[in-house]
Amino acid sequence: MPLDPARTVAELKELRELTGDDNGAQRVAWTDTWERARAWLRGKVAGTAAREEIDEAGNQWFTLDGDSDRALLLGGHIDSVPNGGWLDGSLNVMAAVEVLRRIAADGRPPLTVRVVNWADEEGARFGRSLFGSSAASGSMADQQELRQRRDANGIALPDALAEHGVDLDEAPAARAQLEGATAYLELHIEQGPVLESLGLPLGVVLGTFGVERHQITFTGQAAHAGSTPMDKRRDALAGAAKLELELREIAKRAGGGAVCTMGGVVTKPGIVTSVVETAECLLDQRHLDADRLAGMLSEAEAASRRFAAEEDIDVAWERIWNIRPILFDDALIELADESIREVAGVSHRLPSGPLHDAAEVARAGVPTVMIFVQSLRGLSHTKLEDTKEEHLTMSVEALDRLASKVLAR
């Protein structure tokens, strides 16, 4: 059976019809729609002789035995954000399935080949991204914190997992799935505008940005908005506003694609007749270089203290989460670059700002690389997400060539 990238595009459209509506994809993990997608995927893999297994974290594996127990892994995630796009995650999985079909048709491969559909990459329901891949990588920690997570309806994460046959306490046992893995390959839409701005269909990913995520609380003094002179106010929001503008300069000074985002500000008392007493801010900072990321954080902390002093208010920082930059495997980057040039004539190397399951696999010590395909207008996590069909077919071809090169090593 020759590779048929057009079939991948057709199957992605089929999945869109099965699990989406007028607002976009609705394959949120740990829901009935997500399970419907997994059952659909099971049917698509049938006929390849690959065995299915659901591991302790809910990850869905399809294994095609080879001459060696060492395994080439391909995959991604089929879950989506609410009202998501038709390609984010699902392209990874369906392209991997098409490559699996081609390999299976060619006879017994030299390595075992495994396609994985990671559970809950998006974290849309409970706010815990990369659930399945972090369990497999061994980085899932603080089970107590996970036990306390609730969705918008107050349902606890452990209870939702149990409805889908997953015991939270047993999830870290999924780490056994990565034993013997020789490489992990993942195809993904870029979710950004870089490739489109360069007029290129494909690129190879150098790694994923490190992330520093904090809650910053500025504390001033509530006072009547009508009777408190401007120069007597201790306005917490003023400190937050100054920091938001300074973050742009911090990112600019760091260079290398650095990004800083103040993603939310909650003020109290939150009424127009009172000066703001507290402003709670959520800050996200990302960079591919660990030292520059640390420098960005240090600059932001210093700036917040400076602005607090200027406004006669207090400031406190609390780390919510962080991850170091993940650099992908140099040898696989070269093979991916070569594969892309063979298909598209030209390649480009770029970092990934968003995190991916690939980052967790790389953290576990498995040689890893990703291929990006151009995203129109750089949009993702929206029903407007799109990629030209000719670019989608090229991406499947590039992934197949890369898999062939890894199997031939």
N, C-alpha and C positions, 0 to 999 in steps of 0.2 A: 504494500500500500504506500504510494508516494505521499509526501507531505502535501497537505491541502489547506493552506492558510485561509482560503476563502470560506472553508467550513468553519473555522474559528470565528470569523466575523458573523456568519449566519447563526451560530450557536449563541453568541453573545446577544444577538437580537432576540433569539428565542427566550433566553433567560430574562431579558428585559421585559418581555411580554408576560412571562410567567410570574415574576416577582416584583413588578413595578406598577405604578399608576400614573395619573396625569402629573403628579408632583415629582416623579423620579423613582429611583430604586428604593425598596423598602426591606432589604435583607439585613435588618439589624440582628446581630448575634443573640442567641438564646431566645428566639421567637419562632413561631410556627412557620413564618415565611422563610426564615433562614433554614429551617429543617427541610422545607419543600425544595429549596435550592440544592441542598446537600443530597437529597434523594434523586433529584434530576441529574446531578453530577455523577452519581453512582451509575445511573443508566448510560451515561455517555462513555464511561470507561469500560463498561461491559464489552466483552469481545476481544480485549487485549491480553487476557490471561493474567492481568494484574490482580493481586489479592487486596481486598479492602480491610482496613483496621481502623478503629476509633481508639485513640490512646486515652490515658487517664485525664488529660486536659481537654478532651473533646476534639483534638486535631484529627482530621480525616486523611488517612494514608492509603495510597495505592502502590503496591510493590510488584515489580516485574523482575523475577529472578534472573541473574546473570551468571557468568562463569566465576565471578568473584563475589564474596560477601561484602566487599567494599562497595559503597553505594554513591551514585550520583543523585543528588536531590534537586528537584525542580518544583516550583509552586508559588503560592501566594495565598490570598484569602478571598473568599466569596461573599463575606459579610460586607455590608455597606453602612454608611450613615443614613439617618432618615432623610428622605427626599434627595438621595444621592445620585451620582452619575452611573452610566451604563458600563463604564470601563474600569473604574477604580477597583482594583482587587480582582475582579472577575477575569480581566484580560490575562493576568498572571497565570491563573489556574487553567483557563481554557487553552491558552497557548501551550502550556506544559502538557496538557492532555493530548494535543495534536502531535507534539514531539514524541510523546509516549507511544502513540499509535504507530508512528513511522518506525520507531525503534523496534517495537514488537513485531511489525511486519517484516523487518529485515532479518529476523532470527534471534537467537539467544545473544544478548549483548555481553561484552567483556566484563562489564561491571553491572551489579544490580542497579536498577533505575527505579526511583521512588518519586511519586508526585504527592505533594502535601497541600491540603487545604487547611491553613492555620485557623484556629478558632478565635474569633473576636479580636481581630487586628485593630479595629476602629475604636473599641471601647465606648461605643455610642450610648449604650443603655446604662452602664455603671461607671463610666469615666475611667476605666482601667484598660488602656490600650495595650496591644501586643500580649494579650493574655496567654494564648496557646504557645506562642513562640518563646515567651519568657519562661514558661514552665519547662519547655524542652531545653532551653539554654542553661537552666540552672540559676537564672537571675531573679526568679520570682521569690520575693521575700515579704516578711511582715504579713503572715496569714491573718493575724488579728485585725489588721487594718482592712484587709479584703473582706473579712467576715462582717465588718460594720458598714460596708457599702450598700446603699439602697438606690433603687431606680425612682423615677418620678412618681410612681404609685406606692412607694414605700416598701416594695418587695426587696428582700435581702438577696445579695449576690449568691450566697450558698444555696438558698432555696431555688433560685432560678436555675442554677447549674444542676441541681438535683433533678429538676424536671426534664433535663436533657441527658441524664445518666452520668453526670460528672460530680465527683466528690471533691470539694475544694482541697481538703487535706491530702488527697492522693494525687492531685494534679502535678506536683513536682516529679513524680515518677515517670512522666513523659520524657525526662532527660535521656532515658535509654534509647529513644528513637534516633538520636544523633550519633550513637556509637557506630563506628565504621564508615561514617560519611566522609567522602573524599573531596566533595565540592557541593556547593549550593548555588543555583542559578535562578535569578528572578527577573522577570520582565515586568515593567510598570509604565503607565503613562507618567509623563514628567510632572504634571500638576502645577507647572509653572511656565513662564513665557520664554525661557532662554533659547531652546531649540527653534521655536517659531521665529524669534527675532533674528536668528542666524540663517534662517531658511533651510534648516537641516531636519531630516526626518528622525534620526536616531542618534543616541549618544551613549557613552559608557560612564557609569557612575563610580566616582573615586571613593565614596564613602558617605556616611550620614553625619550631619552636623551634631556636635555635642549640644546639650540643652541645659540651661540653668533656669529654673522656674521658681519664682518667689512670690509671696504675698508681702506687700509693703503697706504698713499702716501709719499714716500721718495723723497726729492727734493735736487738736487745738482746743478752742473753747467755744461752745455754743453761746450765742448772744443774739439779742433782738436785731433783726435786719434794719429796722427803721430808726433805732436810737443809738446804734454803735457806729461811731465815726470810722471812716476807712482806715485811718492810721492807728486805730486802737484795736483792730481786729486780729485775732489769732485763727486765721482761716486755713483749715487743713487742706482744703481743695487747692489752695494756691500752691502749696508744696507739690502736690500731685501733678498739677498742670505744668509747673516749671520742669519737673522731672520728665514728663512725657515729651516735651520739646527737646530736652537735652539728650534723650535717647537716640534721636536721629543723628546727632553729632557724634555720639559715642560709636554708633555703628559705622558711620562714615570714616572715623579715624581708624577703626579696626581693620577695615578693608576686607578683601577676600570673600566677599559675599555675605558679610556679617548682617544679621537682622536682630532688631530689638522691637518688641511689641508690648505695649501696655494694653492688655486685652479686656480690661474691665475695671471700673471704678465704682464703688458703692459708697455713697455718702450718708451720713447721719447727722442731724435728725432727718435730713432729706425733705425739708419743707422750704418754701421760698421766703418765709418770714424769719429764718434763722441762719446765722453764719454757720458754716459747716464745722462740726466738732471733730468728726473722724472721716477720713477718706481711705478706704481699703482698696488697694490696687493690686492687680495681677500682672506680673512682669514675666515675659518669656524672652530669653536671649539665646542665640544660636550661632555657632561657628564650627568650621571643620578643624581648626587648630586649637588644641587644648589651652595653650598659653594665652592665645589671644582671647579665648572665651573667658578665661580667668581674669584677664585684664579688663574686659568689658564689664564684668561683674564688679570688680573693684572700683572702676570709674563710676558706675551707677550708684554704688553705696556711698562713695564720697560726695557725689553730687546731691544725693538725697539729704545728707547731713548738712551740706552747705545751704540748701534751700530751706531746710527746717530752721536753721539758725536765722536766716533772713526773715522768715515769717513768724519767728518766736513760737514755734510749735515743736512737737516731738516726732520722732520717726523710729519705727521698729521693723526689722526684717525677719521673715520666717521662710526657710526653704521648704518648698512643696515637693520638689522632685528635681533630680538632675541625672544626666547620663553623659559620659565622656564621648568625644567624637569616635566614630567607628570607621576605620580605614579598611577598605576591601583589599583582597589579595592581589599583589602586583602581577603575578603570572597570569591570573584569570583576567585581569584588566587588559593585559596585552592580547590575550586570545579573544576577548570580547571586542576590542578595538579592531582587530583583524577581521573578525566575523562581520562587523558592521560595515567596514570598508568593502568587503567582498559583495555585500548586498546593496549598499547605498552609494558606494564610490567614495564617500568621505565620512569621517567620524568626528566626534567632539567629546572631550572629557569634562565632566562637571560634577559638583557635589550635589547631594540631596539635602534640602532643608527639612522636609518631612521625614519622620522616622518610618521604618518599614520592618517587617518580620526579618528581612535579610540582616538587619543590624543585630538582632538578637542571636541569629545563627552564627554570625561572625564573632560575637562576644564569646560564644561557646568554643571557639577555636577552629571552626570549620572554614576552610577557604571559601570565600564568598565573593560574588560580583553581581551587579545589576545592570540591565540595559534599560534605558529610557526611550520612549517613543514620544514624539511631539504632541503637545496638547494645544488645541486651538484656543487662542485667546488666553492661554494659561489657566483656564478655569477647571476646577475640580470640586467635589463635594457639593454639586449642584446638578440639576437635570440638564443644564446647559453644557455640561462637560462633553467634549467631543474630540475626535481625532479622525483625520482623513482615512478612508478605508484602504487606500493604497499604502499608507504608512503603517496601518495595522498589519496588513499582509507581509510587508517588509520586516516588521518586528518579529513576527512568527518565524520567518525564514532566518533571521539573524540568530534567534534563540536556538533554532535547530542546528545551525552551523556551529554555534558555540558548544552545544551539547556533544556534537560529533567530535569536535576537537578534544574535548575533555575525555571522552570515551577512548579516543585513539592514543592518549598520552602513555 
